[in-house]
């Protein structure tokens, strides 16, 4: 379960032994097709995460917001 990523998943890679998976996501940008007066949905994410495949739990996380803004 990769429910920890609220943004758009942009990359996924498994370790050679298949025990870990690395995912990357980025902030979901507002849609231009929203109704007038509706606030644009922005879901901050900009993270890279390592997951334990068997347990489905997040092992490590890097927040790339500062690096992405540079």
N, C-alpha and C positions, 0 to 999 in steps of 0.2 A: 504494500500500500504506500504510494508516494503522496499521500494527502498533505504532507508537510510543505509542498510547493503550491502556493496559491497562484503564482504567476504561470506564464506559458513555458512549458518544458522545451528546451532547445537542444539538449544533448543528453545522451545516455551511453555509458560504456561499462562493460563488465570486466572484472579482474580476470587474469589468466586462469585462476582456479575456480572462478564462478561463484566465489563466496561473498564478494562485494560488488556493489554497483555505484558508479559515480554519475550524478545527474547535475545538470546546469539549467537554470531558469532565469528568465528576465521579467522585468515589470511589464504587465499587460497594459498596453497603451489605450487611451480612450477611443471608442468607436466614433466615427464621423456620422454614423447612421442612427443616432439617438434622436429622440423626440425633443422638440424645443422645450427648454426649461428643465430637462432631466440633467442631473449632475453626471459628468463623465466618470465611469468606473475606472479607477486606477488601483491596481493591486500590486503593492510593492513586493518584490522578491529579490531579483539580482543576486542569487546565491548559487554556490556550488556545494553539493552535499555528497557524503559517502554513506551508503546504507549497507546493513547486514542483510543479505538476501534471505537466509533461513528465518531470521527473527523479524524481518521487516522494520527494524528500528534504525533510526538515524544515528550514525557513529560520529560524524564530524560535519561541520558546516563552516563555510567561508562566506562572509557578507561582502559583496563586491560593489556596493553602492558608491563608496568613495573612489574606488579605482575606475569605475565606469564614468564617473563625472569628470575625471581628470582629462 
